[in-house]
């Protein structure tokens, strides 16, 4: 019997399963913070099945505010469509379950389902005067325990994409609104700014990613 709690001890920022060329499935996930996290059981089932089965255990980071990356390879995965999820266990034995992700039967047909934030390097870089910034927003359901959105509600996340100078002063706001899951692209026009290095930051909830761009006249 699991003791399931709605008080989240891990902030899950990405989870995916990838079918490799040898037939094994590699499950990868990242966190942005952990509190008394003992670790993760990686679980598997066939879609439509009633029971998830533990396939392995990966120790967690205890208590940390630093981002962490994890991976587990299921070497005995059958060659069919599968579902994977994480069963996270805290040091006080409380348990949380992630939403499942799917992976296909073959590597060349399905490289896995990716549910993650992503901020890409701007292109071109260096640039003058405009550059493109691409980013990806996952479903608001990503995470452990209680879904991040009400049942039947919209699958929106509030997203901010801003540009700063090296003194930390905001020079441009490219996004400041609720967005649906998907891939996006915004253009930064540096025509009225001085040459130099700038910082652009994507923020949504507990997730933050930062990269540098170079404006060169």
Secondary structure, 3 states (H helix, E strand, C coil): CCEECCCCCEEEEEEEEEECCCCCEEEEEEEEEEEEEEEEEEEEEECCCCCCEEEEEEEEEEEECCCEEEEEEECCCCCCCEEEEEEEEECCCEEEEECCEEECCCCCCCCCCEEECEECCCECCCECCEEEEEEEECCCCCCECCCCCCCCCCCEEEEEEEEECCCCCEEEEEEEEEEECEEEEEEEECCCCCCEEEEEEEEECCEEEEEEEEECC
